[in-house]
Amino acid sequence: MYSRVKQIRKVLGLSQESFGGTLGVTKTAICGIEAGRRGLTEQMAKAICREFNVNYEWLKNGEGEMFDALPETLVDELADEFNLDDLDRRIILGYLQLSEADRSAVKRYIKNLMES
């Protein structure tokens, strides 16, 4: 289970500090969990699943896919509600898959466009 926490963080392109910050814990706490020195509480496991759309069964038992299919479902709902085309959907899904640093760069770029 500890290695799966690290795997999630790496796949998402997050530092221990960023990953922990999202969960409301320190970098040291995440380091301890990943190294197996600190137990992964049920509350923390559920928080990881909720915040990062991780499949609970995969996190706990290594079964199934790492991530739930929820983002596409939510994007489908947004597409219906706001009449989004396929390119809009691909842009949203692509953005969700970016690292935190890349999302920040995209936001800066869009902010600059809006201010121009």
TORKOL-4160 file (C-alpha; in steps of 0.2 Angstrom, whole numbers, padded with zeros to 4 digits, m for minus):
116
<pt num="1" X="0000" Y="0000" Z="0000"/>
<pt num="2" X="0014" Y="0012" Z="0004"/>
<pt num="3" X="0022" Y="0010" Z="m0013"/>
<pt num="4" X="0005" Y="0013" Z="m0021"/>
<pt num="5" X="0004" Y="0030" Z="m0012"/>
<pt num="6" X="0021" Y="0035" Z="m0019"/>
<pt num="7" X="0016" Y="0028" Z="m0036"/>
<pt num="8" X="0000" Y="0039" Z="m0036"/>
<pt num="9" X="0010" Y="0054" Z="m0032"/>
<pt num="10" X="0023" Y="0051" Z="m0045"/>
<pt num="11" X="0010" Y="0048" Z="m0059"/>
<pt num="12" X="0002" Y="0064" Z="m0054"/>
<pt num="13" X="0019" Y="0073" Z="m0055"/>
<pt num="14" X="0017" Y="0080" Z="m0037"/>
<pt num="15" X="0030" Y="0083" Z="m0024"/>
<pt num="16" X="0028" Y="0076" Z="m0007"/>
<pt num="17" X="0025" Y="0094" Z="m0001"/>
<pt num="18" X="0011" Y="0097" Z="m0014"/>
<pt num="19" X="0003" Y="0080" Z="m0012"/>
<pt num="20" X="0003" Y="0082" Z="0007"/>
<pt num="21" X="m0003" Y="0100" Z="0006"/>
<pt num="22" X="m0019" Y="0094" Z="m0004"/>
<pt num="23" X="m0022" Y="0082" Z="0010"/>
<pt num="24" X="m0019" Y="0094" Z="0024"/>
<pt num="25" X="m0003" Y="0085" Z="0030"/>
<pt num="26" X="0016" Y="0089" Z="0029"/>
<pt num="27" X="0029" Y="0083" Z="0017"/>
<pt num="28" X="0036" Y="0073" Z="0032"/>
<pt num="29" X="0020" Y="0064" Z="0034"/>
<pt num="30" X="0020" Y="0059" Z="0016"/>
<pt num="31" X="0038" Y="0053" Z="0017"/>
<pt num="32" X="0034" Y="0042" Z="0032"/>
<pt num="33" X="0019" Y="0034" Z="0023"/>
<pt num="34" X="0029" Y="0031" Z="0007"/>
<pt num="35" X="0043" Y="0023" Z="0017"/>
<pt num="36" X="0032" Y="0013" Z="0028"/>
<pt num="37" X="0037" Y="0021" Z="0044"/>
<pt num="38" X="0020" Y="0029" Z="0046"/>
<pt num="39" X="0003" Y="0019" Z="0044"/>
<pt num="40" X="m0009" Y="0024" Z="0031"/>
<pt num="41" X="m0025" Y="0028" Z="0041"/>
<pt num="42" X="m0042" Y="0024" Z="0034"/>
<pt num="43" X="m0046" Y="0043" Z="0034"/>
<pt num="44" X="m0030" Y="0047" Z="0024"/>
<pt num="45" X="m0034" Y="0033" Z="0012"/>
<pt num="46" X="m0051" Y="0040" Z="0009"/>
<pt num="47" X="m0044" Y="0057" Z="0007"/>
<pt num="48" X="m0032" Y="0052" Z="m0006"/>
<pt num="49" X="m0045" Y="0043" Z="m0015"/>
<pt num="50" X="m0057" Y="0058" Z="m0014"/>
<pt num="51" X="m0044" Y="0071" Z="m0018"/>
<pt num="52" X="m0035" Y="0062" Z="m0032"/>
<pt num="53" X="m0049" Y="0052" Z="m0039"/>
<pt num="54" X="m0040" Y="0036" Z="m0034"/>
<pt num="55" X="m0049" Y="0019" Z="m0035"/>
<pt num="56" X="m0050" Y="0014" Z="m0016"/>
<pt num="57" X="m0048" Y="m0005" Z="m0020"/>
<pt num="58" X="m0032" Y="m0002" Z="m0030"/>
<pt num="59" X="m0025" Y="0009" Z="m0016"/>
<pt num="60" X="m0029" Y="m0004" Z="m0002"/>
<pt num="61" X="m0027" Y="m0020" Z="m0011"/>
<pt num="62" X="m0019" Y="m0017" Z="m0028"/>
<pt num="63" X="m0034" Y="m0022" Z="m0038"/>
<pt num="64" X="m0042" Y="m0014" Z="m0053"/>
<pt num="65" X="m0037" Y="0003" Z="m0061"/>
<pt num="66" X="m0027" Y="0016" Z="m0051"/>
<pt num="67" X="m0039" Y="0030" Z="m0055"/>
<pt num="68" X="m0058" Y="0030" Z="m0056"/>
<pt num="69" X="m0066" Y="0035" Z="m0072"/>
<pt num="70" X="m0075" Y="0050" Z="m0063"/>
<pt num="71" X="m0067" Y="0064" Z="m0072"/>
<pt num="72" X="m0073" Y="0059" Z="m0089"/>
<pt num="73" X="m0091" Y="0056" Z="m0082"/>
<pt num="74" X="m0090" Y="0074" Z="m0074"/>
<pt num="75" X="m0083" Y="0081" Z="m0091"/>
<pt num="76" X="m0098" Y="0072" Z="m0100"/>
<pt num="77" X="m0110" Y="0081" Z="m0088"/>
<pt num="78" X="m0101" Y="0097" Z="m0091"/>
<pt num="79" X="m0102" Y="0094" Z="m0110"/>
<pt num="80" X="m0120" Y="0091" Z="m0110"/>
<pt num="81" X="m0124" Y="0106" Z="m0098"/>
<pt num="82" X="m0113" Y="0119" Z="m0108"/>
<pt num="83" X="m0115" Y="0112" Z="m0125"/>
<pt num="84" X="m0096" Y="0108" Z="m0126"/>
<pt num="85" X="m0089" Y="0099" Z="m0142"/>
<pt num="86" X="m0076" Y="0086" Z="m0143"/>
<pt num="87" X="m0061" Y="0098" Z="m0143"/>
<pt num="88" X="m0068" Y="0106" Z="m0127"/>
<pt num="89" X="m0069" Y="0089" Z="m0119"/>
<pt num="90" X="m0051" Y="0085" Z="m0124"/>
<pt num="91" X="m0045" Y="0102" Z="m0118"/>
<pt num="92" X="m0053" Y="0099" Z="m0101"/>
<pt num="93" X="m0047" Y="0081" Z="m0099"/>
<pt num="94" X="m0029" Y="0086" Z="m0105"/>
<pt num="95" X="m0029" Y="0100" Z="m0092"/>
<pt num="96" X="m0034" Y="0088" Z="m0078"/>
<pt num="97" X="m0019" Y="0077" Z="m0082"/>
<pt num="98" X="m0006" Y="0090" Z="m0081"/>
<pt num="99" X="0006" Y="0092" Z="m0067"/>
<pt num="100" X="0003" Y="0105" Z="m0054"/>
<pt num="101" X="0017" Y="0116" Z="m0062"/>
<pt num="102" X="0010" Y="0114" Z="m0079"/>
<pt num="103" X="m0007" Y="0119" Z="m0074"/>
<pt num="104" X="0000" Y="0134" Z="m0066"/>
<pt num="105" X="0008" Y="0139" Z="m0082"/>
<pt num="106" X="m0008" Y="0137" Z="m0092"/>
<pt num="107" X="m0017" Y="0147" Z="m0079"/>
<pt num="108" X="m0004" Y="0161" Z="m0080"/>
<pt num="109" X="m0005" Y="0161" Z="m0099"/>
<pt num="110" X="m0024" Y="0162" Z="m0099"/>
<pt num="111" X="m0024" Y="0176" Z="m0086"/>
<pt num="112" X="m0012" Y="0186" Z="m0097"/>
<pt num="113" X="m0024" Y="0183" Z="m0112"/>
<pt num="114" X="m0039" Y="0189" Z="m0102"/>
<pt num="115" X="m0029" Y="0205" Z="m0096"/>
<pt num="116" X="m0024" Y="0209" Z="m0114"/>
